[in-house]
């Protein structure tokens, strides 16, 4: 079985977190968030990121969103 390794600091993590916090902020500052989108895009192109993924948490903290099973 192949195991995936993650880096201690994910690529473009700071830019991603800043953008997420910006869009969650009240009041919403669209101009600031758009500047952060540009910063994230620059980081992605510099580091040649092809895809982002979220790691599964190693322990339950009680803040996990419930998973929804969509069955036909």
PyMOL Python script that loads the backbone (N, CA, C, O; Angstrom):
from pymol import cmd

cmd.read_pdbstr("""\
ATOM      1  N   UNK A   1       0.847  -1.176   0.000  1.00  0.00           N
ATOM      2  CA  UNK A   1       0.000   0.000   0.000  1.00  0.00           C
ATOM      3  C   UNK A   1       0.892   1.238   0.000  1.00  0.00           C
ATOM      4  O   UNK A   1       1.859   1.317   0.758  1.00  0.00           O
ATOM      5  N   UNK A   2       0.563   2.196  -0.849  1.00  0.00           N
ATOM      6  CA  UNK A   2       1.335   3.425  -0.983  1.00  0.00           C
ATOM      7  C   UNK A   2       0.793   4.473  -0.025  1.00  0.00           C
ATOM      8  O   UNK A   2      -0.418   4.680   0.056  1.00  0.00           O
ATOM      9  N   UNK A   3       1.682   5.129   0.697  1.00  0.00           N
ATOM     10  CA  UNK A   3       1.285   6.148   1.663  1.00  0.00           C
ATOM     11  C   UNK A   3       1.635   7.529   1.124  1.00  0.00           C
ATOM     12  O   UNK A   3       2.738   7.745   0.622  1.00  0.00           O
ATOM     13  N   UNK A   4       0.697   8.457   1.228  1.00  0.00           N
ATOM     14  CA  UNK A   4       0.916   9.827   0.787  1.00  0.00           C
ATOM     15  C   UNK A   4       1.534  10.610   1.928  1.00  0.00           C
ATOM     16  O   UNK A   4       1.092  10.513   3.073  1.00  0.00           O
ATOM     17  N   UNK A   5       2.564  11.390   1.607  1.00  0.00           N
ATOM     18  CA  UNK A   5       3.176  12.227   2.630  1.00  0.00           C
ATOM     19  C   UNK A   5       2.768  13.670   2.408  1.00  0.00           C
ATOM     20  O   UNK A   5       2.547  14.104   1.278  1.00  0.00           O
ATOM     21  N   UNK A   6       2.673  14.401   3.497  1.00  0.00           N
ATOM     22  CA  UNK A   6       2.349  15.820   3.410  1.00  0.00           C
ATOM     23  C   UNK A   6       3.504  16.627   3.970  1.00  0.00           C
ATOM     24  O   UNK A   6       4.234  16.172   4.851  1.00  0.00           O
ATOM     25  N   UNK A   7       3.653  17.816   3.452  1.00  0.00           N
ATOM     26  CA  UNK A   7       4.716  18.692   3.942  1.00  0.00           C
ATOM     27  C   UNK A   7       4.238  19.372   5.221  1.00  0.00           C
ATOM     28  O   UNK A   7       3.036  19.562   5.401  1.00  0.00           O
ATOM     29  N   UNK A   8       5.164  19.744   6.118  1.00  0.00           N
ATOM     30  CA  UNK A   8       4.752  20.416   7.343  1.00  0.00           C
ATOM     31  C   UNK A   8       3.971  21.705   7.063  1.00  0.00           C
ATOM     32  O   UNK A   8       2.991  21.997   7.747  1.00  0.00           O
ATOM     33  N   UNK A   9       4.395  22.458   6.078  1.00  0.00           N
ATOM     34  CA  UNK A   9       3.703  23.688   5.675  1.00  0.00           C
ATOM     35  C   UNK A   9       3.248  23.489   4.233  1.00  0.00           C
ATOM     36  O   UNK A   9       4.071  23.541   3.319  1.00  0.00           O
ATOM     37  N   UNK A  10       1.955  23.264   4.012  1.00  0.00           N
ATOM     38  CA  UNK A  10       1.480  23.052   2.639  1.00  0.00           C
ATOM     39  C   UNK A  10       1.842  24.212   1.716  1.00  0.00           C
ATOM     40  O   UNK A  10       1.961  25.356   2.155  1.00  0.00           O
ATOM     41  N   UNK A  11       2.012  23.904   0.448  1.00  0.00           N
ATOM     42  CA  UNK A  11       2.354  24.906  -0.553  1.00  0.00           C
ATOM     43  C   UNK A  11       1.239  25.947  -0.615  1.00  0.00           C
ATOM     44  O   UNK A  11       0.060  25.601  -0.681  1.00  0.00           O
ATOM     45  N   UNK A  12       1.613  27.198  -0.594  1.00  0.00           N
ATOM     46  CA  UNK A  12       0.692  28.338  -0.674  1.00  0.00           C
ATOM     47  C   UNK A  12      -0.319  28.365   0.476  1.00  0.00           C
ATOM     48  O   UNK A  12      -1.405  28.929   0.335  1.00  0.00           O
ATOM     49  N   UNK A  13       0.030  27.762   1.602  1.00  0.00           N
ATOM     50  CA  UNK A  13      -0.891  27.700   2.739  1.00  0.00           C
ATOM     51  C   UNK A  13      -1.226  29.084   3.276  1.00  0.00           C
ATOM     52  O   UNK A  13      -2.382  29.369   3.589  1.00  0.00           O
ATOM     53  N   UNK A  14      -0.225  29.938   3.382  1.00  0.00           N
ATOM     54  CA  UNK A  14      -0.449  31.274   3.934  1.00  0.00           C
ATOM     55  C   UNK A  14      -1.410  32.070   3.060  1.00  0.00           C
ATOM     56  O   UNK A  14      -2.310  32.742   3.563  1.00  0.00           O
ATOM     57  N   UNK A  15      -1.209  31.989   1.741  1.00  0.00           N
ATOM     58  CA  UNK A  15      -2.076  32.707   0.808  1.00  0.00           C
ATOM     59  C   UNK A  15      -3.505  32.142   0.837  1.00  0.00           C
ATOM     60  O   UNK A  15      -4.479  32.893   0.787  1.00  0.00           O
ATOM     61  N   UNK A  16      -3.613  30.834   0.916  1.00  0.00           N
ATOM     62  CA  UNK A  16      -4.933  30.187   0.962  1.00  0.00           C
ATOM     63  C   UNK A  16      -5.689  30.571   2.223  1.00  0.00           C
ATOM     64  O   UNK A  16      -6.873  30.902   2.170  1.00  0.00           O
ATOM     65  N   UNK A  17      -5.005  30.525   3.349  1.00  0.00           N
ATOM     66  CA  UNK A  17      -5.633  30.852   4.619  1.00  0.00           C
ATOM     67  C   UNK A  17      -6.062  32.321   4.662  1.00  0.00           C
ATOM     68  O   UNK A  17      -7.142  32.643   5.158  1.00  0.00           O
ATOM     69  N   UNK A  18      -5.223  33.193   4.146  1.00  0.00           N
ATOM     70  CA  UNK A  18      -5.568  34.616   4.118  1.00  0.00           C
ATOM     71  C   UNK A  18      -6.826  34.848   3.285  1.00  0.00           C
ATOM     72  O   UNK A  18      -7.692  35.631   3.675  1.00  0.00           O
ATOM     73  N   UNK A  19      -6.930  34.178   2.151  1.00  0.00           N
ATOM     74  CA  UNK A  19      -8.107  34.329   1.294  1.00  0.00           C
ATOM     75  C   UNK A  19      -9.358  33.780   1.981  1.00  0.00           C
ATOM     76  O   UNK A  19     -10.406  34.425   1.954  1.00  0.00           O
ATOM     77  N   UNK A  20      -9.264  32.616   2.589  1.00  0.00           N
ATOM     78  CA  UNK A  20     -10.423  32.036   3.284  1.00  0.00           C
ATOM     79  C   UNK A  20     -10.886  32.939   4.426  1.00  0.00           C
ATOM     80  O   UNK A  20     -12.086  33.140   4.611  1.00  0.00           O
ATOM     81  N   UNK A  21      -9.946  33.477   5.184  1.00  0.00           N
ATOM     82  CA  UNK A  21     -10.315  34.374   6.276  1.00  0.00           C
ATOM     83  C   UNK A  21     -10.921  35.666   5.757  1.00  0.00           C
ATOM     84  O   UNK A  21     -11.805  36.241   6.391  1.00  0.00           O
ATOM     85  N   UNK A  22     -10.452  36.121   4.614  1.00  0.00           N
ATOM     86  CA  UNK A  22     -10.995  37.344   4.026  1.00  0.00           C
ATOM     87  C   UNK A  22     -12.464  37.150   3.629  1.00  0.00           C
ATOM     88  O   UNK A  22     -13.305  37.996   3.930  1.00  0.00           O
ATOM     89  N   UNK A  23     -12.765  36.058   2.967  1.00  0.00           N
ATOM     90  CA  UNK A  23     -14.149  35.851   2.520  1.00  0.00           C
ATOM     91  C   UNK A  23     -15.081  35.540   3.687  1.00  0.00           C
ATOM     92  O   UNK A  23     -16.294  35.711   3.572  1.00  0.00           O
ATOM     93  N   UNK A  24     -14.528  35.086   4.804  1.00  0.00           N
ATOM     94  CA  UNK A  24     -15.345  34.810   5.986  1.00  0.00           C
ATOM     95  C   UNK A  24     -15.557  36.052   6.849  1.00  0.00           C
ATOM     96  O   UNK A  24     -16.427  36.058   7.720  1.00  0.00           O
ATOM     97  N   UNK A  25     -14.774  37.097   6.616  1.00  0.00           N
ATOM     98  CA  UNK A  25     -14.828  38.293   7.458  1.00  0.00           C
ATOM     99  C   UNK A  25     -16.109  39.094   7.235  1.00  0.00           C
ATOM    100  O   UNK A  25     -16.668  39.139   6.139  1.00  0.00           O
ATOM    101  N   UNK A  26     -16.543  39.718   8.317  1.00  0.00           N
ATOM    102  CA  UNK A  26     -17.674  40.634   8.260  1.00  0.00           C
ATOM    103  C   UNK A  26     -17.176  41.974   8.774  1.00  0.00           C
ATOM    104  O   UNK A  26     -16.684  42.031   9.901  1.00  0.00           O
ATOM    105  N   UNK A  27     -17.276  43.036   8.026  1.00  0.00           N
ATOM    106  CA  UNK A  27     -17.854  43.127   6.686  1.00  0.00           C
ATOM    107  C   UNK A  27     -16.900  42.566   5.622  1.00  0.00           C
ATOM    108  O   UNK A  27     -15.681  42.551   5.791  1.00  0.00           O
ATOM    109  N   UNK A  28     -17.490  42.121   4.549  1.00  0.00           N
ATOM    110  CA  UNK A  28     -16.743  41.544   3.429  1.00  0.00           C
ATOM    111  C   UNK A  28     -16.092  42.654   2.613  1.00  0.00           C
ATOM    112  O   UNK A  28     -16.771  43.567   2.142  1.00  0.00           O
ATOM    113  N   UNK A  29     -14.773  42.572   2.448  1.00  0.00           N
ATOM    114  CA  UNK A  29     -14.027  43.572   1.681  1.00  0.00           C
ATOM    115  C   UNK A  29     -13.625  42.945   0.345  1.00  0.00           C
ATOM    116  O   UNK A  29     -12.581  42.302   0.237  1.00  0.00           O
ATOM    117  N   UNK A  30     -14.457  43.140  -0.653  1.00  0.00           N
ATOM    118  CA  UNK A  30     -14.264  42.500  -1.950  1.00  0.00           C
ATOM    119  C   UNK A  30     -12.927  42.858  -2.585  1.00  0.00           C
ATOM    120  O   UNK A  30     -12.251  41.980  -3.122  1.00  0.00           O
ATOM    121  N   UNK A  31     -12.534  44.112  -2.536  1.00  0.00           N
ATOM    122  CA  UNK A  31     -11.268  44.534  -3.148  1.00  0.00           C
ATOM    123  C   UNK A  31     -10.073  43.847  -2.488  1.00  0.00           C
ATOM    124  O   UNK A  31      -9.149  43.405  -3.172  1.00  0.00           O
ATOM    125  N   UNK A  32     -10.095  43.761  -1.166  1.00  0.00           N
ATOM    126  CA  UNK A  32      -9.016  43.086  -0.453  1.00  0.00           C
ATOM    127  C   UNK A  32      -8.974  41.602  -0.819  1.00  0.00           C
ATOM    128  O   UNK A  32      -7.898  41.047  -1.045  1.00  0.00           O
ATOM    129  N   UNK A  33     -10.135  40.964  -0.876  1.00  0.00           N
ATOM    130  CA  UNK A  33     -10.199  39.537  -1.207  1.00  0.00           C
ATOM    131  C   UNK A  33      -9.725  39.278  -2.640  1.00  0.00           C
ATOM    132  O   UNK A  33      -9.058  38.277  -2.903  1.00  0.00           O
ATOM    133  N   UNK A  34     -10.065  40.169  -3.556  1.00  0.00           N
ATOM    134  CA  UNK A  34      -9.603  39.997  -4.933  1.00  0.00           C
ATOM    135  C   UNK A  34      -8.078  40.109  -5.017  1.00  0.00           C
ATOM    136  O   UNK A  34      -7.443  39.396  -5.794  1.00  0.00           O
ATOM    137  N   UNK A  35      -7.494  41.000  -4.221  1.00  0.00           N
ATOM    138  CA  UNK A  35      -6.037  41.101  -4.174  1.00  0.00           C
ATOM    139  C   UNK A  35      -5.435  39.806  -3.633  1.00  0.00           C
ATOM    140  O   UNK A  35      -4.373  39.377  -4.084  1.00  0.00           O
ATOM    141  N   UNK A  36      -6.113  39.183  -2.666  1.00  0.00           N
ATOM    142  CA  UNK A  36      -5.635  37.916  -2.114  1.00  0.00           C
ATOM    143  C   UNK A  36      -5.799  36.763  -3.111  1.00  0.00           C
ATOM    144  O   UNK A  36      -4.997  35.829  -3.122  1.00  0.00           O
ATOM    145  N   UNK A  37      -6.832  36.831  -3.941  1.00  0.00           N
ATOM    146  CA  UNK A  37      -6.989  35.835  -5.020  1.00  0.00           C
ATOM    147  C   UNK A  37      -5.798  35.937  -5.962  1.00  0.00           C
ATOM    148  O   UNK A  37      -5.232  34.921  -6.366  1.00  0.00           O
ATOM    149  N   UNK A  38      -5.420  37.152  -6.310  1.00  0.00           N
ATOM    150  CA  UNK A  38      -4.262  37.352  -7.188  1.00  0.00           C
ATOM    151  C   UNK A  38      -2.986  36.828  -6.540  1.00  0.00           C
ATOM    152  O   UNK A  38      -2.160  36.215  -7.216  1.00  0.00           O
ATOM    153  N   UNK A  39      -2.812  37.057  -5.246  1.00  0.00           N
ATOM    154  CA  UNK A  39      -1.624  36.576  -4.540  1.00  0.00           C
ATOM    155  C   UNK A  39      -1.583  35.053  -4.525  1.00  0.00           C
ATOM    156  O   UNK A  39      -0.524  34.453  -4.712  1.00  0.00           O
ATOM    157  N   UNK A  40      -2.737  34.431  -4.301  1.00  0.00           N
ATOM    158  CA  UNK A  40      -2.801  32.965  -4.309  1.00  0.00           C
ATOM    159  C   UNK A  40      -2.513  32.428  -5.707  1.00  0.00           C
ATOM    160  O   UNK A  40      -1.790  31.444  -5.861  1.00  0.00           O
ATOM    161  N   UNK A  41      -3.068  33.060  -6.703  1.00  0.00           N
ATOM    162  CA  UNK A  41      -2.829  32.633  -8.091  1.00  0.00           C
ATOM    163  C   UNK A  41      -1.345  32.739  -8.443  1.00  0.00           C
ATOM    164  O   UNK A  41      -0.795  31.843  -9.084  1.00  0.00           O
ATOM    165  N   UNK A  42      -0.696  33.825  -8.029  1.00  0.00           N
ATOM    166  CA  UNK A  42       0.737  33.973  -8.283  1.00  0.00           C
ATOM    167  C   UNK A  42       1.538  32.867  -7.609  1.00  0.00           C
ATOM    168  O   UNK A  42       2.461  32.316  -8.209  1.00  0.00           O
ATOM    169  N   UNK A  43       1.193  32.542  -6.375  1.00  0.00           N
ATOM    170  CA  UNK A  43       1.881  31.471  -5.657  1.00  0.00           C
ATOM    171  C   UNK A  43       1.692  30.139  -6.378  1.00  0.00           C
ATOM    172  O   UNK A  43       2.643  29.376  -6.550  1.00  0.00           O
ATOM    173  N   UNK A  44       0.459  29.868  -6.796  1.00  0.00           N
ATOM    174  CA  UNK A  44       0.150  28.606  -7.482  1.00  0.00           C
ATOM    175  C   UNK A  44       0.950  28.477  -8.775  1.00  0.00           C
ATOM    176  O   UNK A  44       1.482  27.407  -9.071  1.00  0.00           O
ATOM    177  N   UNK A  45       1.035  29.547  -9.537  1.00  0.00           N
ATOM    178  CA  UNK A  45       1.766  29.464 -10.802  1.00  0.00           C
ATOM    179  C   UNK A  45       3.269  29.371 -10.563  1.00  0.00           C
ATOM    180  O   UNK A  45       3.974  28.683 -11.302  1.00  0.00           O
ATOM    181  N   UNK A  46       3.764  30.059  -9.537  1.00  0.00           N
ATOM    182  CA  UNK A  46       5.193  29.985  -9.207  1.00  0.00           C
ATOM    183  C   UNK A  46       5.601  28.586  -8.763  1.00  0.00           C
ATOM    184  O   UNK A  46       6.641  28.071  -9.174  1.00  0.00           O
ATOM    185  N   UNK A  47       4.766  27.975  -7.915  1.00  0.00           N
ATOM    186  CA  UNK A  47       5.101  26.666  -7.350  1.00  0.00           C
ATOM    187  C   UNK A  47       4.600  25.506  -8.220  1.00  0.00           C
ATOM    188  O   UNK A  47       4.829  24.335  -7.916  1.00  0.00           O
ATOM    189  N   UNK A  48       3.911  25.864  -9.308  1.00  0.00           N
ATOM    190  CA  UNK A  48       3.374  24.881 -10.254  1.00  0.00           C
ATOM    191  C   UNK A  48       2.435  23.866  -9.587  1.00  0.00           C
ATOM    192  O   UNK A  48       2.548  22.658  -9.796  1.00  0.00           O
ATOM    193  N   UNK A  49       1.522  24.387  -8.791  1.00  0.00           N
ATOM    194  CA  UNK A  49       0.532  23.558  -8.110  1.00  0.00           C
ATOM    195  C   UNK A  49      -0.512  23.129  -9.128  1.00  0.00           C
ATOM    196  O   UNK A  49      -1.025  23.949  -9.888  1.00  0.00           O
ATOM    197  N   UNK A  50      -0.820  21.842  -9.138  1.00  0.00           N
ATOM    198  CA  UNK A  50      -1.828  21.337 -10.065  1.00  0.00           C
ATOM    199  C   UNK A  50      -3.159  21.073  -9.372  1.00  0.00           C
ATOM    200  O   UNK A  50      -4.219  21.188  -9.989  1.00  0.00           O
ATOM    201  N   UNK A  51      -3.104  20.718  -8.087  1.00  0.00           N
ATOM    202  CA  UNK A  51      -4.332  20.370  -7.383  1.00  0.00           C
ATOM    203  C   UNK A  51      -4.129  20.499  -5.877  1.00  0.00           C
ATOM    204  O   UNK A  51      -3.072  20.154  -5.348  1.00  0.00           O
ATOM    205  N   UNK A  52      -5.154  20.999  -5.201  1.00  0.00           N
ATOM    206  CA  UNK A  52      -5.141  21.076  -3.742  1.00  0.00           C
ATOM    207  C   UNK A  52      -6.012  19.952  -3.185  1.00  0.00           C
ATOM    208  O   UNK A  52      -6.958  19.507  -3.834  1.00  0.00           O
ATOM    209  N   UNK A  53      -5.684  19.507  -1.990  1.00  0.00           N
ATOM    210  CA  UNK A  53      -6.544  18.550  -1.299  1.00  0.00           C
ATOM    211  C   UNK A  53      -6.447  18.803   0.192  1.00  0.00           C
ATOM    212  O   UNK A  53      -5.450  19.337   0.678  1.00  0.00           O
ATOM    213  N   UNK A  54      -7.478  18.421   0.908  1.00  0.00           N
ATOM    214  CA  UNK A  54      -7.492  18.567   2.363  1.00  0.00           C
ATOM    215  C   UNK A  54      -7.118  17.237   2.989  1.00  0.00           C
ATOM    216  O   UNK A  54      -7.629  16.193   2.586  1.00  0.00           O
ATOM    217  N   UNK A  55      -6.242  17.268   3.959  1.00  0.00           N
ATOM    218  CA  UNK A  55      -5.829  16.054   4.656  1.00  0.00           C
ATOM    219  C   UNK A  55      -6.907  15.659   5.647  1.00  0.00           C
ATOM    220  O   UNK A  55      -7.589  16.512   6.215  1.00  0.00           O
ATOM    221  N   UNK A  56      -7.052  14.368   5.848  1.00  0.00           N
ATOM    222  CA  UNK A  56      -7.984  13.879   6.846  1.00  0.00           C
ATOM    223  C   UNK A  56      -7.411  14.181   8.223  1.00  0.00           C
ATOM    224  O   UNK A  56      -6.221  13.962   8.452  1.00  0.00           O
ATOM    225  N   UNK A  57      -8.229  14.679   9.144  1.00  0.00           N
ATOM    226  CA  UNK A  57      -7.717  14.962  10.489  1.00  0.00           C
ATOM    227  C   UNK A  57      -7.340  13.665  11.199  1.00  0.00           C
ATOM    228  O   UNK A  57      -8.027  12.653  11.054  1.00  0.00           O
ATOM    229  N   UNK A  58      -6.254  13.692  11.964  1.00  0.00           N
ATOM    230  CA  UNK A  58      -5.795  12.484  12.644  1.00  0.00           C
ATOM    231  C   UNK A  58      -6.597  12.206  13.901  1.00  0.00           C
ATOM    232  O   UNK A  58      -6.670  11.061  14.344  1.00  0.00           O
ATOM    233  N   UNK A  59      -7.201  13.237  14.484  1.00  0.00           N
ATOM    234  CA  UNK A  59      -8.040  13.034  15.664  1.00  0.00           C
ATOM    235  C   UNK A  59      -9.272  13.919  15.565  1.00  0.00           C
ATOM    236  O   UNK A  59      -9.237  14.985  14.950  1.00  0.00           O
ATOM    237  N   UNK A  60     -10.343  13.476  16.165  1.00  0.00           N
ATOM    238  CA  UNK A  60     -11.588  14.227  16.120  1.00  0.00           C
ATOM    239  C   UNK A  60     -11.550  15.347  17.139  1.00  0.00           C
ATOM    240  O   UNK A  60     -11.248  15.118  18.311  1.00  0.00           O
ATOM    241  N   UNK A  61     -11.858  16.569  16.694  1.00  0.00           N
ATOM    242  CA  UNK A  61     -11.818  17.720  17.590  1.00  0.00           C
ATOM    243  C   UNK A  61     -13.208  18.214  17.951  1.00  0.00           C
ATOM    244  O   UNK A  61     -13.345  19.141  18.749  1.00  0.00           O
ATOM    245  N   UNK A  62     -14.219  17.622  17.391  1.00  0.00           N
ATOM    246  CA  UNK A  62     -15.569  18.068  17.688  1.00  0.00           C
ATOM    247  C   UNK A  62     -16.047  19.171  16.772  1.00  0.00           C
ATOM    248  O   UNK A  62     -17.209  19.571  16.850  1.00  0.00           O
ATOM    249  N   UNK A  63     -15.187  19.676  15.907  1.00  0.00           N
ATOM    250  CA  UNK A  63     -15.585  20.742  14.995  1.00  0.00           C
ATOM    251  C   UNK A  63     -15.747  20.237  13.574  1.00  0.00           C
ATOM    252  O   UNK A  63     -15.958  21.024  12.651  1.00  0.00           O
ATOM    253  N   UNK A  64     -15.651  18.937  13.396  1.00  0.00           N
ATOM    254  CA  UNK A  64     -15.777  18.363  12.064  1.00  0.00           C
ATOM    255  C   UNK A  64     -17.202  18.495  11.561  1.00  0.00           C
ATOM    256  O   UNK A  64     -18.157  18.293  12.310  1.00  0.00           O
ATOM    257  N   UNK A  65     -17.337  18.832  10.303  1.00  0.00           N
ATOM    258  CA  UNK A  65     -18.656  18.890   9.678  1.00  0.00           C
ATOM    259  C   UNK A  65     -19.111  17.467   9.399  1.00  0.00           C
ATOM    260  O   UNK A  65     -18.296  16.637   8.996  1.00  0.00           O
ATOM    261  N   UNK A  66     -20.366  17.163   9.597  1.00  0.00           N
ATOM    262  CA  UNK A  66     -20.837  15.802   9.322  1.00  0.00           C
ATOM    263  C   UNK A  66     -20.736  15.474   7.850  1.00  0.00           C
ATOM    264  O   UNK A  66     -21.006  16.308   6.986  1.00  0.00           O
ATOM    265  N   UNK A  67     -20.345  14.251   7.584  1.00  0.00           N
ATOM    266  CA  UNK A  67     -20.247  13.804   6.199  1.00  0.00           C
ATOM    267  C   UNK A  67     -21.636  13.390   5.738  1.00  0.00           C
ATOM    268  O   UNK A  67     -22.368  12.731   6.476  1.00  0.00           O
ATOM    269  N   UNK A  68     -21.992  13.769   4.539  1.00  0.00           N
ATOM    270  CA  UNK A  68     -23.300  13.395   4.017  1.00  0.00           C
ATOM    271  C   UNK A  68     -23.132  12.316   2.970  1.00  0.00           C
ATOM    272  O   UNK A  68     -22.364  12.456   2.018  1.00  0.00           O
ATOM    273  N   UNK A  69     -23.857  11.254   3.165  1.00  0.00           N
ATOM    274  CA  UNK A  69     -23.847  10.160   2.184  1.00  0.00           C
ATOM    275  C   UNK A  69     -25.014  10.367   1.251  1.00  0.00           C
ATOM    276  O   UNK A  69     -26.171  10.259   1.658  1.00  0.00           O
ATOM    277  N   UNK A  70     -24.717  10.666  -0.003  1.00  0.00           N
ATOM    278  CA  UNK A  70     -25.780  10.870  -0.975  1.00  0.00           C
ATOM    279  C   UNK A  70     -25.960   9.597  -1.772  1.00  0.00           C
ATOM    280  O   UNK A  70     -25.125   9.230  -2.598  1.00  0.00           O
ATOM    281  N   UNK A  71     -27.060   8.942  -1.506  1.00  0.00           N
ATOM    282  CA  UNK A  71     -27.369   7.702  -2.216  1.00  0.00           C
ATOM    283  C   UNK A  71     -28.618   7.931  -3.046  1.00  0.00           C
ATOM    284  O   UNK A  71     -29.555   8.600  -2.609  1.00  0.00           O
ATOM    285  N   UNK A  72     -28.624   7.372  -4.243  1.00  0.00           N
ATOM    286  CA  UNK A  72     -29.790   7.581  -5.117  1.00  0.00           C
ATOM    287  C   UNK A  72     -31.038   6.944  -4.589  1.00  0.00           C
ATOM    288  O   UNK A  72     -32.092   7.037  -5.218  1.00  0.00           O
TER     289      UNK A  72
END
""", "prot")
cmd.dss("prot")
cmd.show_as("cartoon", "prot")
cmd.util.cbc("prot")
cmd.orient("prot")
